[in-house]
Amino acid sequence: MSEPLDLAGPAAPVDLAEEARRLDAADALAALRERFVLDDVTYLDGNSLGALPAHVPARVDDVVRRQWGELRIRSWEESGWWTAPERIGDRIAPLVGAAAGQIVVGDSTSVNVFKALVAAVRMAREDGEAEEHGEAGEAGGGSGPVRDEILVDATTFPTDGYIAESAARMTGCALRPVTPAEVPGALGDRTAAVLLNHVDYRTGRLHDLPALTRAVHASGAYAVWDLCHSAGALPVGLDEHGVDLAVGCTYKYLNGGPGSPAYLYVRRDLQPRFDSPLPGWNSHAEPFGMRSAYAPASGAVRGRVGTPDILSLLALEAALDVWDEDGVSVAAVRAKSLALTDFFLRCVGAYVPPGRVESVTPAAHAERGSQVALRCDDAGEVMKRLIEGGVVGDFRAPDVLRFGFTPLYVGFADVERAARVLARTLG
Ligand SMILES: Cc1ncc(COP(=O)(O)O)c(C=O)c1O
């Protein structure tokens, strides 16, 4: 694991503003900025709330006035409302390396963490029971392990930790918080499920999803990944790396809008075994059968709960057009993201007086998401002044300035300006 980048003092006198202009001129994604509603503000908070794609208001207007206002209840069929959760899931799928039919959109990330984690524990328990009865596993008739422990990323975004604690209590598991680096050593034959973040929300550290997933599988447990800070910013490769279950939000790098619904990925071969702790009428095999007994639908639909949040869902669907209509590849986005964060670190190193900030984001590309987090004294106050100066990032307690770089609309001139305003603010 690399050390955080040492931001050395002022670098050799290169004209970084001129370099930013050259980089922007050569940027194949630069024109995409026009597709977003932006102003003179340097917006580096897309890792919290993505910017508004310019065509979305007209689409939402159509959904409200025509689909709802004129067609009313007919829209469940005629406007494709009923099938929107899976249809939009299939739009997100290529962005996270999943084949169609494995993602359903709806509910919040928090709710989907709960569904995925409890379902993972239930599958692990089922494996143990099958082994015990000689139906599976090498033990063939021996006693299967009692899987009664959940590992959770100790550095996780708080909601995942709270939900893991409740899921553990509900399923009779012990909860063990460990850092992602400690996961391989903590896994054992009692581990049922492991809840991990692909990119750490505070430091921007990118965790090794393929290696950690392999380690979790080797111990016979299930991996649940939170993709909030990676989807739309870098390749995820869910199918390629055999991830079991994943969740993520759509209001950051996917620009779906405030509170836009989250998604749940259940790997195709696990879908028949996905036993949701929130079985609602929407995931029933026969939702309009109005039966008192629950029978789960097959496929990704099984991840649904209740009536989909149509207005938010269809705003998200419109926002995803930016990817499809412009043929944007995740690989190109990742390349630009790394160039942006590299350039930001260089500009900060050149402009900011030595010792005023320390990067807590790894220097190694393989360990960096699409944000840079700088530790700094009085970070809350500094961020307030940065925002007054036209540079919007955010503050994460206790001492972190967070800058998110959305390659679809952030350019190199934004990066240079942000570092310059930061230096002025600190100076
Ligand atoms: C990593 C991560 N997980 C979960 C959440 C919570 O998502 P929600 O509030 O949409 O449930 C967030 C929110 O920012 C997050 O960053």
The ligand as an SDF file (V2000), in Angstrom:
LIG
                    3D

 16 16  0  0  0  0  0  0  0  0999 V2000
  -20.1710    5.1640    0.3590 C   0  0  0  0  0  0  0  0  0  0  0  0
  -21.5880    5.5500    0.6670 C   0  0  0  0  0  0  0  0  0  0  0  0
  -22.4530    4.6120    1.0620 N   0  0  0  0  0  0  0  0  0  0  0  0
  -23.7370    4.9260    1.3600 C   0  0  0  0  0  0  0  0  0  0  0  0
  -24.1910    6.2220    1.2830 C   0  0  0  0  0  0  0  0  0  0  0  0
  -25.5970    6.5380    1.7050 C   0  0  0  0  0  0  0  0  0  0  0  0
  -26.4380    6.6030    0.6540 O   0  0  0  0  0  0  0  0  0  0  0  0
  -27.9730    6.9860    0.8590 P   0  0  0  0  0  0  0  0  0  0  0  0
  -28.0240    8.1750    1.7500 O   0  0  0  0  0  0  0  0  0  0  0  0
  -28.4020    7.3440   -0.5180 O   0  0  0  0  0  0  0  0  0  0  0  0
  -28.6620    5.8210    1.4320 O   0  0  0  0  0  0  0  0  0  0  0  0
  -23.3150    7.2300    0.8510 C   0  0  0  0  0  0  0  0  0  0  0  0
  -23.7920    8.6130    0.7140 C   0  0  0  0  0  0  0  0  0  0  0  0
  -23.1090    9.5160    0.3440 O   0  0  0  0  0  0  0  0  0  0  0  0
  -21.9800    6.8850    0.5560 C   0  0  0  0  0  0  0  0  0  0  0  0
  -21.0990    7.8160    0.1720 O   0  0  0  0  0  0  0  0  0  0  0  0
  1  2  1  0
  2  3  1  0
  2 15  2  0
  3  4  2  0
  4  5  1  0
  5  6  1  0
  5 12  2  0
  6  7  1  0
  7  8  1  0
  8  9  2  0
  8 10  1  0
  8 11  1  0
 12 13  1  0
 12 15  1  0
 13 14  2  0
 15 16  1  0
M  END
$$$$
